[in-house]
Amino acid sequence: MLKTWFAIPFWQRVLGAFVLGVTAGLLVPDFAVALKPLGDLFIQALKMLVAPLIFCAIVNAILQFGENERLGKIGAQTVGLFLLTAVLASIIGLAVGSLLDVSPTQNLTAAADYQEKVVPGPIAVFLNMIPSNPFAALSEGKILQIVVFAALVGIAIRQVGAPAQALGNVLQAGAQVMYRITKMVLELTPLGVLGLMAWVVGSYGLSSLAPLAVFVGAIYLACLIHIIFVYGTMVRLAGMSPWYFFKSVFSAQLVAYTTCSSFGTIPAAHQAITERLGVKKSYASFVLPLGATINMDGCGGIYPAIAAIFIAQLYGIPLDWMDYLLITGTATLASIGTAGVPGTALVMLTVTLNVIGLPLEGIAFIAAIDRIIDMARTATNVTGDMAVAVVLGRDDNRANEDFVGRAQEQS
């Protein structure tokens, strides 16, 4: 029985739980409301993950960079471009998300423990990023402080060198352990979705699901804008026709869209940029795996921005400019650490909602349609990996003559 359950694709299990929860909420509302503890269990398990996962994963990401000075320079340039596109992705997500208007159709209320936020000034926000007690920050789940402290630990371990190697090995092993625990917890997603959706529909009715189509449309629109304008502009500045670039990488985009796997798309992306665009194999072999690990424009930029606005509107919670700033900064920094983790988007959304104080129960609304959203997110991420490889391959003069010739021919 258990083998049969796990043989079913994960997204189908989640979708089935979503349908079952909605059905229970419609047919037996009293019983459905009683299933809420299943959702509470899932939310509590997600909260358990965030602090140790972010800390270990960010330290691990910093320690992954090679010791070679040249490789460090290439890595810095690559990471710099990925961070730039992540910030732009967040801005696009916020812009598209601000156009959403789903609150008039909803009767949801904020979580019982939600309190009106007092907006701090920019200086207070900056000072609050530095933890006075790192252990307290970890125990209290203060994400921005954890990100800053983890980055400092990772940098210090690299600077100390051999004497700190043991600590580095422990934290890298800790990251692998947290990845495994994350995978375990995410197996509870169908159970959590069942409990939360049964409770929502049993309490508020079927009308609470109407905005999902608007949410999906907003994600796809933002991803399309990002791909065409941000990535298209990048390859144009590298001297290549955007049309030629998109035509050449379309097969890799299709693989990413259908498989929802950045790592699984690496072979197709590698073939597209080396054989069709002429990027050196050595450079493609460096940029694409690094991009699959830390480039999360779709998952860490567009998705949490739009999802946070969507959930805030559902619960009638106003967001201000400081919330938007925190969404952009948190998603950009934390995506480096959580990228490559199974369920990255869900972890990133949990982090974002935690930082700006939104109810995590809102995740249930969009978890069931995550597969549809993930297709667009992954295609966006992989396109970004290939665009950065083309840009740096040209700018850093490591592309072969075939690349230069093709770029000039098509521009």
C-alpha positions as CSV (number, residue, x, y, z in Angstrom):
1,M,0.0,0.0,0.0
2,L,2.8,2.4,1.0
3,K,4.8,1.5,-2.1
4,T,1.7,2.2,-4.3
5,W,1.3,5.6,-2.7
6,F,4.9,6.7,-3.3
7,A,4.8,5.3,-6.8
8,I,2.3,8.1,-7.6
9,P,4.0,11.3,-8.8
10,F,4.3,13.8,-6.0
11,W,2.3,16.5,-7.8
12,Q,-0.5,14.1,-8.4
13,R,-0.6,13.2,-4.7
14,V,-0.8,16.8,-3.8
15,L,-3.5,17.6,-6.4
16,G,-5.5,14.5,-5.3
17,A,-5.3,15.7,-1.6
18,F,-6.5,19.2,-2.8
19,V,-9.5,17.7,-4.6
20,L,-10.3,15.4,-1.6
21,G,-10.0,18.3,0.8
22,V,-12.3,20.5,-1.3
23,T,-14.8,17.7,-1.7
24,A,-14.8,17.0,2.1
25,G,-15.3,20.7,2.8
26,L,-18.4,20.8,0.5
27,L,-20.0,17.5,1.5
28,V,-19.2,17.2,5.2
29,P,-18.1,20.7,6.4
30,D,-18.2,19.8,10.1
31,F,-15.9,16.8,9.6
32,A,-13.7,18.8,7.2
33,V,-13.1,21.6,9.8
34,A,-12.0,18.9,12.3
35,L,-9.2,18.0,9.8
36,K,-7.4,21.3,10.4
37,P,-4.8,19.7,12.8
38,L,-3.3,17.8,9.8
39,G,-2.6,21.2,8.2
40,D,-1.3,22.6,11.5
41,L,1.1,19.6,11.6
42,F,2.4,20.5,8.2
43,I,2.8,24.2,8.9
44,Q,4.7,23.4,12.2
45,A,7.0,21.0,10.3
46,L,7.8,23.8,7.8
47,K,8.6,26.2,10.6
48,M,10.9,23.6,12.1
49,L,13.0,23.5,8.9
50,V,13.6,27.2,8.2
51,A,16.3,28.3,10.6
52,P,18.7,25.3,10.5
53,L,18.2,24.9,6.7
54,I,18.9,28.5,5.9
55,F,22.0,28.6,8.2
56,C,23.6,25.3,7.0
57,A,22.7,25.8,3.3
58,I,24.1,29.3,3.1
59,V,27.4,28.3,4.8
60,N,27.5,25.3,2.5
61,A,27.0,27.5,-0.6
62,I,29.9,29.8,0.4
63,L,32.2,26.9,1.0
64,Q,31.5,25.4,-2.4
65,F,33.4,28.1,-4.2
66,G,36.8,26.9,-5.4
67,E,40.1,28.1,-3.9
68,N,41.6,29.1,-7.3
69,E,41.7,32.9,-7.7
70,R,40.6,32.8,-11.3
71,L,37.7,30.5,-10.5
72,G,36.8,32.8,-7.7
73,K,36.7,35.7,-10.0
74,I,34.5,33.9,-12.5
75,G,32.3,32.7,-9.7
76,A,31.9,36.2,-8.3
77,Q,30.9,37.5,-11.8
78,T,28.5,34.7,-12.3
79,V,26.9,35.1,-8.8
80,G,26.8,38.9,-9.3
81,L,24.7,38.5,-12.5
82,F,22.5,35.9,-10.8
83,L,21.9,38.3,-7.9
84,L,21.1,41.1,-10.3
85,T,18.5,39.1,-12.2
86,A,17.1,37.9,-8.9
87,V,16.5,41.5,-7.8
88,L,14.9,42.4,-11.1
89,A,12.7,39.2,-10.9
90,S,11.5,40.3,-7.4
91,I,10.7,43.8,-8.7
92,I,8.8,42.4,-11.7
93,G,7.0,40.0,-9.3
94,L,6.0,42.9,-7.0
95,A,4.9,45.0,-9.9
96,V,2.7,42.3,-11.4
97,G,1.5,41.2,-7.9
98,S,0.4,44.7,-7.1
99,L,-2.1,44.5,-10.0
100,L,-3.8,41.5,-8.3
101,D,-7.2,42.2,-6.7
102,V,-8.7,39.2,-5.0
103,S,-9.7,40.6,-1.7
104,P,-13.3,41.7,-2.5
105,T,-14.3,38.1,-3.1
106,Q,-12.9,36.7,0.1
107,N,-14.2,36.3,3.6
108,L,-10.9,35.0,5.2
109,T,-9.5,36.5,8.3
110,A,-5.9,36.7,9.4
111,A,-4.4,34.1,11.7
112,A,-5.4,34.5,15.3
113,D,-1.8,35.5,16.3
114,Y,-1.5,38.2,13.6
115,Q,-0.8,41.7,14.9
116,E,-0.6,44.9,13.0
117,K,3.0,45.7,12.2
118,V,4.7,48.9,13.2
119,V,6.9,49.9,10.2
120,P,10.5,50.6,11.3
121,G,12.7,53.1,9.5
122,P,15.5,52.1,7.1
123,I,18.2,52.5,9.7
124,A,16.3,50.3,12.2
125,V,15.8,47.6,9.5
126,F,19.6,47.7,8.7
127,L,20.6,47.5,12.4
128,N,18.1,44.6,12.9
129,M,19.9,42.5,10.3
130,I,22.8,42.1,12.7
131,P,22.0,39.6,15.5
132,S,23.0,40.6,19.0
133,N,22.7,36.9,19.9
134,P,23.0,34.5,16.9
135,F,21.6,31.6,18.9
136,A,18.6,33.6,19.8
137,A,18.1,34.6,16.2
138,L,18.2,30.8,15.3
139,S,15.8,29.9,18.0
140,E,13.4,32.7,17.2
141,G,13.6,32.2,13.5
142,K,14.8,35.7,12.6
143,I,15.6,35.0,9.0
144,L,17.5,38.1,8.0
145,Q,19.8,37.8,11.0
146,I,20.4,34.1,10.3
147,V,21.3,34.9,6.7
148,V,23.8,37.6,7.7
149,F,25.4,35.4,10.5
150,A,25.6,32.3,8.2
151,A,27.3,34.4,5.5
152,L,29.9,35.7,8.0
153,V,30.5,32.1,9.3
154,G,31.0,30.8,5.8
155,I,33.4,33.6,4.9
156,A,35.4,33.2,8.1
157,I,35.8,29.5,7.7
158,R,37.3,30.1,4.2
159,Q,39.6,32.7,5.5
160,V,40.9,30.7,8.4
161,G,41.6,27.7,6.2
162,A,42.8,24.3,7.5
163,P,42.2,24.9,11.2
164,A,38.5,25.6,10.5
165,Q,38.1,22.7,8.0
166,A,36.5,20.4,10.6
167,L,33.8,23.0,11.4
168,G,33.3,23.5,7.6
169,N,32.9,19.8,7.1
170,V,30.4,19.6,10.0
171,L,28.2,22.4,8.6
172,Q,28.4,21.0,5.0
173,A,27.3,17.7,6.4
174,G,24.6,19.5,8.3
175,A,23.4,21.0,5.1
176,Q,23.1,17.6,3.5
177,V,21.2,16.4,6.6
178,M,18.8,19.3,6.4
179,Y,18.2,18.7,2.7
180,R,17.2,15.1,3.6
181,I,14.9,16.3,6.4
182,T,13.4,18.8,4.0
183,K,12.6,16.0,1.6
184,M,11.0,14.0,4.5
185,V,8.9,17.0,5.6
186,L,7.7,17.8,2.1
187,E,6.3,14.3,1.8
188,L,3.7,15.6,4.3
189,T,2.5,18.1,1.8
190,P,-0.5,16.1,0.6
191,L,-1.6,15.6,4.2
192,G,-1.2,19.3,5.0
193,V,-3.1,20.3,1.9
194,L,-5.9,17.9,2.7
195,G,-6.3,19.3,6.2
196,L,-6.0,22.9,5.3
197,M,-8.2,22.9,2.2
198,A,-10.9,20.8,4.0
199,W,-10.9,23.4,6.8
200,V,-10.9,26.4,4.4
201,V,-13.7,25.2,2.2
202,G,-15.7,23.8,5.2
203,S,-15.4,27.1,6.9
204,Y,-15.7,29.6,4.0
205,G,-17.2,27.8,1.1
206,L,-16.0,27.1,-2.5
207,S,-15.8,30.8,-3.4
208,S,-12.5,31.0,-1.5
209,L,-10.8,29.1,-4.5
210,A,-11.9,31.5,-7.2
211,P,-8.7,33.7,-7.2
212,L,-6.4,30.8,-8.1
213,A,-6.8,31.4,-11.8
214,V,-5.7,35.0,-11.3
215,F,-2.7,33.9,-9.3
216,V,-1.5,31.4,-12.0
217,G,-2.0,34.0,-14.7
218,A,0.1,36.5,-12.7
219,I,3.0,34.1,-12.3
220,Y,3.0,33.2,-16.0
221,L,2.8,36.9,-17.0
222,A,5.7,37.9,-14.7
223,C,7.9,34.9,-15.9
224,L,7.2,35.9,-19.5
225,I,8.1,39.5,-18.9
226,H,11.3,38.5,-17.1
227,I,12.4,36.1,-19.8
228,I,11.7,38.4,-22.7
229,F,12.9,41.7,-21.4
230,V,15.6,40.9,-18.8
231,Y,17.2,37.9,-20.5
232,G,16.6,39.3,-23.9
233,T,18.3,42.5,-23.0
234,M,21.2,40.7,-21.5
235,V,22.0,38.6,-24.6
236,R,21.4,41.7,-26.8
237,L,24.1,43.6,-24.8
238,A,26.4,40.6,-25.4
239,G,26.0,41.1,-29.1
240,M,23.6,38.3,-29.9
241,S,20.1,38.6,-31.3
242,P,17.5,37.7,-28.6
243,W,15.4,36.0,-31.2
244,Y,18.3,33.8,-32.2
245,F,19.1,33.0,-28.6
246,F,15.5,32.0,-27.7
247,K,15.1,30.0,-30.9
248,S,18.4,28.1,-30.1
249,V,17.5,27.3,-26.5
250,F,13.8,26.6,-27.0
251,S,14.4,22.8,-26.7
252,A,16.1,23.2,-23.3
253,Q,13.3,25.5,-22.2
254,L,10.8,22.8,-23.2
255,V,12.7,20.2,-21.2
256,A,12.7,22.5,-18.1
257,Y,9.0,23.3,-18.5
258,T,7.9,19.6,-18.7
259,T,10.3,18.1,-16.1
260,C,10.3,21.0,-13.6
261,S,14.0,20.1,-12.9
262,S,16.8,22.6,-13.3
263,F,19.4,19.9,-12.7
264,G,17.7,17.4,-15.0
265,T,17.7,20.1,-17.7
266,I,21.5,20.7,-17.5
267,P,22.4,18.2,-20.4
268,A,19.8,19.8,-22.7
269,A,20.9,23.3,-21.8
270,H,24.6,22.4,-22.2
271,Q,24.0,21.1,-25.7
272,A,21.9,24.2,-26.6
273,I,24.5,26.8,-25.7
274,T,27.6,24.9,-26.8
275,E,26.5,23.3,-30.0
276,R,24.0,26.0,-31.2
277,L,25.4,29.2,-29.6
278,G,29.1,28.2,-29.5
279,V,29.8,28.8,-25.8
280,K,32.9,26.9,-24.6
281,K,32.2,23.6,-23.0
282,S,34.5,24.3,-20.1
283,Y,32.6,27.5,-19.3
284,A,29.2,26.0,-19.9
285,S,30.1,23.2,-17.5
286,F,30.9,25.7,-14.8
287,V,28.0,28.2,-15.2
288,L,25.1,25.8,-15.7
289,P,25.5,23.6,-12.6
290,L,26.2,26.8,-10.5
291,G,23.1,28.4,-12.0
292,A,21.0,25.3,-11.3
293,T,22.2,25.6,-7.7
294,I,21.9,29.4,-7.0
295,N,19.9,31.0,-9.8
296,M,16.3,31.0,-8.7
297,D,14.7,33.9,-10.5
298,G,11.4,32.1,-10.8
299,C,11.3,30.4,-7.4
300,G,13.1,33.0,-5.3
301,G,12.2,36.2,-7.0
302,I,8.9,36.2,-8.9
303,Y,7.1,33.5,-7.0
304,P,7.4,34.6,-3.4
305,A,6.7,38.2,-4.4
306,I,3.4,37.5,-6.1
307,A,2.5,34.7,-3.6
308,A,3.1,37.0,-0.6
309,I,0.8,39.7,-2.1
310,F,-1.8,37.1,-3.1
311,I,-1.9,35.7,0.5
312,A,-1.9,39.1,2.1
313,Q,-4.9,40.1,0.0
314,L,-6.7,36.8,0.8
315,Y,-6.4,37.5,4.5
316,G,-7.0,41.2,4.2
317,I,-3.6,42.2,5.5
318,P,-2.1,45.4,4.1
319,L,1.5,45.5,2.9
320,D,3.6,48.6,2.7
321,W,6.8,49.7,1.0
322,M,9.0,48.2,3.8
323,D,7.3,44.8,3.3
324,Y,8.1,45.0,-0.4
325,L,11.7,45.8,0.4
326,L,12.0,42.9,2.8
327,I,10.4,40.6,0.2
328,T,13.0,41.6,-2.4
329,G,16.0,41.5,-0.1
330,T,15.1,38.2,1.7
331,A,14.2,36.4,-1.5
332,T,17.4,37.5,-3.2
333,L,19.8,36.6,-0.3
334,A,18.1,33.4,0.9
335,S,17.7,31.9,-2.6
336,I,21.4,31.3,-2.7
337,G,21.2,29.0,0.3
338,T,18.0,27.2,-0.4
339,A,18.4,26.8,-4.2
340,G,18.8,23.2,-5.2
341,V,16.9,21.9,-2.2
342,P,13.8,19.8,-3.0
343,G,10.8,22.0,-2.7
344,T,12.8,25.2,-3.0
345,A,9.9,27.4,-3.9
346,L,7.9,26.2,-0.9
347,V,10.8,26.8,1.5
348,M,11.4,30.2,-0.1
349,L,7.7,31.2,0.4
350,T,7.8,30.0,4.0
351,V,10.9,32.2,4.6
352,T,9.2,35.2,2.9
353,L,5.9,34.9,4.7
354,N,7.8,34.5,8.0
355,V,9.8,37.7,7.5
356,I,6.8,39.9,6.7
357,G,4.5,38.2,9.2
358,L,1.9,36.7,7.0
359,P,-0.1,33.5,7.9
360,L,1.7,30.4,6.7
361,E,-1.8,28.7,6.3
362,G,-2.1,30.7,3.0
363,I,0.4,28.2,1.5
364,A,-2.4,25.6,1.3
365,F,-4.2,27.7,-1.3
366,I,-1.4,27.4,-3.9
367,A,0.4,24.2,-2.9
368,A,-2.0,22.0,-4.9
369,I,-1.4,24.0,-8.2
370,D,2.3,24.1,-7.5
371,R,3.1,21.8,-10.4
372,I,1.5,24.2,-12.9
373,I,3.4,27.1,-11.4
374,D,6.7,25.1,-11.1
375,M,6.7,24.6,-14.9
376,A,7.0,28.3,-15.6
377,R,9.4,28.9,-12.7
378,T,11.8,26.2,-13.8
379,A,11.7,27.3,-17.5
380,T,12.6,30.8,-16.2
381,N,15.5,29.6,-14.0
382,V,17.0,27.5,-16.8
383,T,16.7,30.4,-19.4
384,G,18.5,32.6,-16.9
385,D,21.3,30.1,-16.6
386,M,21.8,29.9,-20.3
387,A,21.6,33.7,-20.7
388,V,24.3,34.3,-18.1
389,A,26.5,31.7,-19.7
390,V,26.2,33.6,-23.0
391,V,26.8,37.0,-21.5
392,L,29.9,36.0,-19.4
393,G,31.2,33.8,-22.2
394,R,31.4,36.9,-24.4
395,D,32.3,39.6,-21.8
396,D,35.1,37.6,-20.2
397,N,36.5,36.5,-23.5
398,R,36.3,32.8,-22.8
399,A,34.0,31.9,-25.7
400,N,35.4,30.4,-28.8
401,E,35.5,32.0,-32.3
402,D,32.4,30.1,-33.3
403,F,30.4,31.9,-30.5
404,V,31.7,35.3,-31.6
405,G,31.0,34.6,-35.3
406,R,27.4,33.4,-34.6
407,A,26.7,36.3,-32.3
408,Q,27.9,38.8,-35.0
409,E,26.0,37.0,-37.7
410,Q,22.7,37.0,-35.9
411,S,22.9,40.5,-34.3
